[in-house]
Structure formats: structure tokens, C-alpha cells
């Protein structure tokens, strides 16, 4: 298995996201999460 190199800004972005307050919402509601991964090759 090949080693995947981290993006230079990965840790900075992760730290920024984890310091943000958790959003709240009122019921009833809908939450959607979309994750995309670029595949090489």
C-alpha cells in the first residue's frame, strides 16, 4: 500500500474546524453531511 502524503494545510484546517462551536438546531430539522474524496489513478 502506498503512503498518502498529507496536504501542507491539513493540520491547520483540522485545528480550525475543531475550535469552532458546535452548531445547534431546533427539532424538527434535517441535517445533511457530504464528504468527497478525490481518487487518483
PyMOL Python script that loads the backbone (N, CA, C, O; Angstrom):
from pymol import cmd

cmd.read_pdbstr("""\
ATOM      1  N   UNK A   1       0.849  -1.176   0.000  1.00  0.00           N
ATOM      2  CA  UNK A   1       0.000   0.000   0.000  1.00  0.00           C
ATOM      3  C   UNK A   1       0.894   1.239   0.000  1.00  0.00           C
ATOM      4  O   UNK A   1       1.848   1.320   0.774  1.00  0.00           O
ATOM      5  N   UNK A   2       0.587   2.192  -0.860  1.00  0.00           N
ATOM      6  CA  UNK A   2       1.413   3.396  -0.942  1.00  0.00           C
ATOM      7  C   UNK A   2       1.056   4.381   0.168  1.00  0.00           C
ATOM      8  O   UNK A   2      -0.076   4.421   0.651  1.00  0.00           O
ATOM      9  N   UNK A   3       2.039   5.161   0.552  1.00  0.00           N
ATOM     10  CA  UNK A   3       1.853   6.170   1.591  1.00  0.00           C
ATOM     11  C   UNK A   3       1.129   7.386   0.999  1.00  0.00           C
ATOM     12  O   UNK A   3       1.506   7.876  -0.065  1.00  0.00           O
ATOM     13  N   UNK A   4       0.101   7.864   1.681  1.00  0.00           N
ATOM     14  CA  UNK A   4      -0.633   9.051   1.241  1.00  0.00           C
ATOM     15  C   UNK A   4      -0.033  10.261   1.947  1.00  0.00           C
ATOM     16  O   UNK A   4       0.006  10.313   3.176  1.00  0.00           O
ATOM     17  N   UNK A   5       0.429  11.220   1.177  1.00  0.00           N
ATOM     18  CA  UNK A   5       1.062  12.401   1.747  1.00  0.00           C
ATOM     19  C   UNK A   5      -0.007  13.407   2.189  1.00  0.00           C
ATOM     20  O   UNK A   5      -0.940  13.698   1.440  1.00  0.00           O
ATOM     21  N   UNK A   6       0.138  13.937   3.410  1.00  0.00           N
ATOM     22  CA  UNK A   6      -0.792  14.938   3.916  1.00  0.00           C
ATOM     23  C   UNK A   6      -0.616  16.261   3.191  1.00  0.00           C
ATOM     24  O   UNK A   6       0.497  16.640   2.826  1.00  0.00           O
ATOM     25  N   UNK A   7      -1.726  16.957   2.988  1.00  0.00           N
ATOM     26  CA  UNK A   7      -1.671  18.311   2.425  1.00  0.00           C
ATOM     27  C   UNK A   7      -0.990  19.211   3.451  1.00  0.00           C
ATOM     28  O   UNK A   7      -1.187  19.019   4.650  1.00  0.00           O
ATOM     29  N   UNK A   8      -0.190  20.191   3.013  1.00  0.00           N
ATOM     30  CA  UNK A   8       0.525  21.056   3.950  1.00  0.00           C
ATOM     31  C   UNK A   8      -0.382  21.802   4.932  1.00  0.00           C
ATOM     32  O   UNK A   8       0.052  22.126   6.037  1.00  0.00           O
ATOM     33  N   UNK A   9      -1.622  22.076   4.555  1.00  0.00           N
ATOM     34  CA  UNK A   9      -2.525  22.832   5.421  1.00  0.00           C
ATOM     35  C   UNK A   9      -3.491  21.941   6.202  1.00  0.00           C
ATOM     36  O   UNK A   9      -4.401  22.447   6.859  1.00  0.00           O
ATOM     37  N   UNK A  10      -3.301  20.610   6.137  1.00  0.00           N
ATOM     38  CA  UNK A  10      -4.248  19.691   6.770  1.00  0.00           C
ATOM     39  C   UNK A  10      -4.401  19.954   8.271  1.00  0.00           C
ATOM     40  O   UNK A  10      -5.524  20.075   8.762  1.00  0.00           O
ATOM     41  N   UNK A  11      -3.314  20.043   8.988  1.00  0.00           N
ATOM     42  CA  UNK A  11      -3.389  20.217  10.436  1.00  0.00           C
ATOM     43  C   UNK A  11      -3.962  21.580  10.803  1.00  0.00           C
ATOM     44  O   UNK A  11      -4.726  21.693  11.761  1.00  0.00           O
ATOM     45  N   UNK A  12      -3.602  22.607  10.053  1.00  0.00           N
ATOM     46  CA  UNK A  12      -4.147  23.945  10.310  1.00  0.00           C
ATOM     47  C   UNK A  12      -5.667  23.960  10.124  1.00  0.00           C
ATOM     48  O   UNK A  12      -6.390  24.531  10.940  1.00  0.00           O
ATOM     49  N   UNK A  13      -6.141  23.336   9.060  1.00  0.00           N
ATOM     50  CA  UNK A  13      -7.573  23.281   8.805  1.00  0.00           C
ATOM     51  C   UNK A  13      -8.293  22.452   9.872  1.00  0.00           C
ATOM     52  O   UNK A  13      -9.346  22.855  10.365  1.00  0.00           O
ATOM     53  N   UNK A  14      -7.733  21.309  10.225  1.00  0.00           N
ATOM     54  CA  UNK A  14      -8.358  20.465  11.241  1.00  0.00           C
ATOM     55  C   UNK A  14      -8.451  21.209  12.571  1.00  0.00           C
ATOM     56  O   UNK A  14      -9.477  21.135  13.248  1.00  0.00           O
ATOM     57  N   UNK A  15      -7.413  21.911  12.946  1.00  0.00           N
ATOM     58  CA  UNK A  15      -7.436  22.679  14.190  1.00  0.00           C
ATOM     59  C   UNK A  15      -8.476  23.792  14.134  1.00  0.00           C
ATOM     60  O   UNK A  15      -9.146  24.057  15.132  1.00  0.00           O
ATOM     61  N   UNK A  16      -8.621  24.442  12.990  1.00  0.00           N
ATOM     62  CA  UNK A  16      -9.622  25.496  12.830  1.00  0.00           C
ATOM     63  C   UNK A  16     -11.029  24.928  12.989  1.00  0.00           C
ATOM     64  O   UNK A  16     -11.865  25.526  13.667  1.00  0.00           O
ATOM     65  N   UNK A  17     -11.293  23.794  12.378  1.00  0.00           N
ATOM     66  CA  UNK A  17     -12.633  23.190  12.455  1.00  0.00           C
ATOM     67  C   UNK A  17     -12.966  22.744  13.869  1.00  0.00           C
ATOM     68  O   UNK A  17     -14.110  22.880  14.303  1.00  0.00           O
ATOM     69  N   UNK A  18     -11.988  22.212  14.597  1.00  0.00           N
ATOM     70  CA  UNK A  18     -12.251  21.709  15.940  1.00  0.00           C
ATOM     71  C   UNK A  18     -12.402  22.814  16.978  1.00  0.00           C
ATOM     72  O   UNK A  18     -12.899  22.556  18.074  1.00  0.00           O
ATOM     73  N   UNK A  19     -11.984  24.042  16.662  1.00  0.00           N
ATOM     74  CA  UNK A  19     -12.130  25.140  17.619  1.00  0.00           C
ATOM     75  C   UNK A  19     -13.452  25.872  17.447  1.00  0.00           C
ATOM     76  O   UNK A  19     -13.798  26.713  18.276  1.00  0.00           O
ATOM     77  N   UNK A  20     -14.189  25.576  16.402  1.00  0.00           N
ATOM     78  CA  UNK A  20     -15.472  26.245  16.171  1.00  0.00           C
ATOM     79  C   UNK A  20     -16.543  25.650  17.087  1.00  0.00           C
ATOM     80  O   UNK A  20     -16.500  24.464  17.415  1.00  0.00           O
ATOM     81  N   UNK A  21     -17.508  26.488  17.497  1.00  0.00           N
ATOM     82  CA  UNK A  21     -18.590  25.953  18.331  1.00  0.00           C
ATOM     83  C   UNK A  21     -19.460  24.970  17.541  1.00  0.00           C
ATOM     84  O   UNK A  21     -19.605  25.087  16.324  1.00  0.00           O
ATOM     85  N   UNK A  22     -20.022  24.017  18.247  1.00  0.00           N
ATOM     86  CA  UNK A  22     -20.893  23.034  17.604  1.00  0.00           C
ATOM     87  C   UNK A  22     -22.219  23.712  17.269  1.00  0.00           C
ATOM     88  O   UNK A  22     -22.850  24.303  18.146  1.00  0.00           O
ATOM     89  N   UNK A  23     -22.648  23.634  16.008  1.00  0.00           N
ATOM     90  CA  UNK A  23     -23.919  24.262  15.650  1.00  0.00           C
ATOM     91  C   UNK A  23     -25.094  23.552  16.326  1.00  0.00           C
ATOM     92  O   UNK A  23     -25.070  22.338  16.527  1.00  0.00           O
ATOM     93  N   UNK A  24     -26.099  24.314  16.665  1.00  0.00           N
ATOM     94  CA  UNK A  24     -27.300  23.718  17.241  1.00  0.00           C
ATOM     95  C   UNK A  24     -28.456  23.937  16.286  1.00  0.00           C
ATOM     96  O   UNK A  24     -28.430  24.840  15.450  1.00  0.00           O
ATOM     97  N   UNK A  25     -29.467  23.102  16.421  1.00  0.00           N
ATOM     98  CA  UNK A  25     -30.647  23.263  15.576  1.00  0.00           C
ATOM     99  C   UNK A  25     -31.872  22.870  16.373  1.00  0.00           C
ATOM    100  O   UNK A  25     -31.787  22.202  17.403  1.00  0.00           O
ATOM    101  N   UNK A  26     -32.991  23.297  15.876  1.00  0.00           N
ATOM    102  CA  UNK A  26     -34.258  23.021  16.555  1.00  0.00           C
ATOM    103  C   UNK A  26     -34.982  21.878  15.855  1.00  0.00           C
ATOM    104  O   UNK A  26     -34.893  21.728  14.637  1.00  0.00           O
ATOM    105  N   UNK A  27     -35.692  21.082  16.630  1.00  0.00           N
ATOM    106  CA  UNK A  27     -36.459  19.974  16.061  1.00  0.00           C
ATOM    107  C   UNK A  27     -37.850  20.469  15.675  1.00  0.00           C
ATOM    108  O   UNK A  27     -38.381  21.341  16.363  1.00  0.00           O
ATOM    109  N   UNK A  28     -38.446  19.975  14.645  1.00  0.00           N
ATOM    110  CA  UNK A  28     -37.888  19.006  13.711  1.00  0.00           C
ATOM    111  C   UNK A  28     -36.912  19.703  12.754  1.00  0.00           C
ATOM    112  O   UNK A  28     -37.024  20.904  12.508  1.00  0.00           O
ATOM    113  N   UNK A  29     -35.985  18.956  12.234  1.00  0.00           N
ATOM    114  CA  UNK A  29     -34.998  19.511  11.314  1.00  0.00           C
ATOM    115  C   UNK A  29     -34.343  18.414  10.504  1.00  0.00           C
ATOM    116  O   UNK A  29     -34.558  17.225  10.740  1.00  0.00           O
ATOM    117  N   UNK A  30     -33.551  18.833   9.556  1.00  0.00           N
ATOM    118  CA  UNK A  30     -32.836  17.896   8.700  1.00  0.00           C
ATOM    119  C   UNK A  30     -31.372  18.300   8.651  1.00  0.00           C
ATOM    120  O   UNK A  30     -31.043  19.476   8.499  1.00  0.00           O
ATOM    121  N   UNK A  31     -30.508  17.320   8.781  1.00  0.00           N
ATOM    122  CA  UNK A  31     -29.078  17.556   8.699  1.00  0.00           C
ATOM    123  C   UNK A  31     -28.530  16.698   7.566  1.00  0.00           C
ATOM    124  O   UNK A  31     -28.874  15.522   7.445  1.00  0.00           O
ATOM    125  N   UNK A  32     -27.690  17.284   6.751  1.00  0.00           N
ATOM    126  CA  UNK A  32     -27.051  16.538   5.670  1.00  0.00           C
ATOM    127  C   UNK A  32     -25.545  16.729   5.761  1.00  0.00           C
ATOM    128  O   UNK A  32     -25.073  17.822   6.071  1.00  0.00           O
ATOM    129  N   UNK A  33     -24.795  15.675   5.494  1.00  0.00           N
ATOM    130  CA  UNK A  33     -23.346  15.717   5.516  1.00  0.00           C
ATOM    131  C   UNK A  33     -22.857  15.075   4.236  1.00  0.00           C
ATOM    132  O   UNK A  33     -23.254  13.960   3.899  1.00  0.00           O
ATOM    133  N   UNK A  34     -22.005  15.773   3.533  1.00  0.00           N
ATOM    134  CA  UNK A  34     -21.482  15.265   2.277  1.00  0.00           C
ATOM    135  C   UNK A  34     -19.957  15.291   2.350  1.00  0.00           C
ATOM    136  O   UNK A  34     -19.363  16.342   2.589  1.00  0.00           O
ATOM    137  N   UNK A  35     -19.338  14.164   2.148  1.00  0.00           N
ATOM    138  CA  UNK A  35     -17.877  14.076   2.142  1.00  0.00           C
ATOM    139  C   UNK A  35     -17.433  13.608   0.766  1.00  0.00           C
ATOM    140  O   UNK A  35     -17.965  12.638   0.227  1.00  0.00           O
ATOM    141  N   UNK A  36     -16.471  14.294   0.211  1.00  0.00           N
ATOM    142  CA  UNK A  36     -15.933  13.937  -1.100  1.00  0.00           C
ATOM    143  C   UNK A  36     -14.458  13.594  -0.957  1.00  0.00           C
ATOM    144  O   UNK A  36     -13.732  14.242  -0.202  1.00  0.00           O
ATOM    145  N   UNK A  37     -14.026  12.586  -1.674  1.00  0.00           N
ATOM    146  CA  UNK A  37     -12.619  12.199  -1.659  1.00  0.00           C
ATOM    147  C   UNK A  37     -12.146  12.096  -3.094  1.00  0.00           C
ATOM    148  O   UNK A  37     -12.739  11.400  -3.919  1.00  0.00           O
ATOM    149  N   UNK A  38     -11.075  12.799  -3.370  1.00  0.00           N
ATOM    150  CA  UNK A  38     -10.508  12.725  -4.712  1.00  0.00           C
ATOM    151  C   UNK A  38      -9.686  11.452  -4.826  1.00  0.00           C
ATOM    152  O   UNK A  38      -8.834  11.171  -3.984  1.00  0.00           O
ATOM    153  N   UNK A  39      -9.948  10.696  -5.864  1.00  0.00           N
ATOM    154  CA  UNK A  39      -9.261   9.438  -6.065  1.00  0.00           C
ATOM    155  C   UNK A  39      -8.281   9.611  -7.228  1.00  0.00           C
ATOM    156  O   UNK A  39      -8.651  10.063  -8.312  1.00  0.00           O
ATOM    157  N   UNK A  40      -7.052   9.250  -6.980  1.00  0.00           N
ATOM    158  CA  UNK A  40      -6.022   9.362  -8.010  1.00  0.00           C
ATOM    159  C   UNK A  40      -5.820   8.009  -8.671  1.00  0.00           C
ATOM    160  O   UNK A  40      -5.752   6.971  -8.012  1.00  0.00           O
ATOM    161  N   UNK A  41      -5.728   8.051  -9.978  1.00  0.00           N
ATOM    162  CA  UNK A  41      -5.315   6.956 -10.608  1.00  0.00           C
ATOM    163  C   UNK A  41      -5.736   5.878 -11.334  1.00  0.00           C
ATOM    164  O   UNK A  41      -4.920   5.053 -11.745  1.00  0.00           O
TER     165      UNK A  41
END
""", "prot")
cmd.dss("prot")
cmd.show_as("cartoon", "prot")
cmd.util.cbc("prot")
cmd.orient("prot")
